[in-house]
Amino acid sequence: MTRRRLLLLLSIVAVGWMTAFGQDDCRRRWAINAGGSPFAQPVQTGSYPRAIVVTHGTEWFVTGELALPDKWAVEAGYFHTEIVYDNDAARTMQGLRLGMKRYFLPDRFPVQPFLVASAWGNFDERIRRTTAPYLDSHATYHFRDPRLSLSPGIGLDFYLLSSVALTLRYDFVVGLDARTAINQPGGGIDMGSSYADRGMYHDLSVGLKVNFPFCFREGDAWTLFYMILDNILY
């Protein structure tokens, strides 16, 4: 009980200090955004006789964002995407992502929707061929990754504090001159199968964004206070 009272007292003192020295000017000038995607799903363009190739993908990124006039912003940073097919065969892309973003609402709104157009430059290995055991033979995998991908996107920034936001974003990524071809030969009653895609994939990501100059308002202090109080009491 003594420990809880001490934590509560320290929380009250911290709220008072942060309220007294909080900034009033919270205009967003630049930001850092980091996050990842548990869902990078390729768009299949062909299969025979059935789609038996299971795919999944992941991505992580770190980007910087610079605010421009009239609710525009430019972003640049590093990305790493891996799309995995069966037998752990995968294509990996990593490099530089550049984009233009357009926000629509005044900064005072805690939810900020945006549209984005991006270019993804891949510096990783471009062409890879591999084989893997399949039934009594071998499956063949041919990956041709793009050097450049383009994507339209849409997203939302949910502000938890004045300068800290949770970001949800969807991109439809189109790889230029890219393809995947997988052939699994049949055997016995198995007719075999084939799979193809053109380097396009859906990318749904979650990130944490911090704006600078970092600002802390009275409302932020009370938000943190109630979060601490909830953990102390419950």
Secondary structure, 3 states (H helix, E strand, C coil): CHHHHHHHHHHHHHHHHHHHHCCCCCCCCEEEEEEEEEEEEEEEEEEECCCCCCCEEEEEEEEEEEECCCCEEEEEEEEEEEEECHHHCEEEEEEEEEEEEEECCCCCCCEEEEEEEEEEEECCCCEEEEEEEECCEEEEEEEECCCEEEEEEEEEEEEEECCEEEEEEEEEEEECCCEEEEEECCECCECCEEEEEEEEEEEEEEEEEEEECCCCCHHHHHHHHHHHHHHHHC
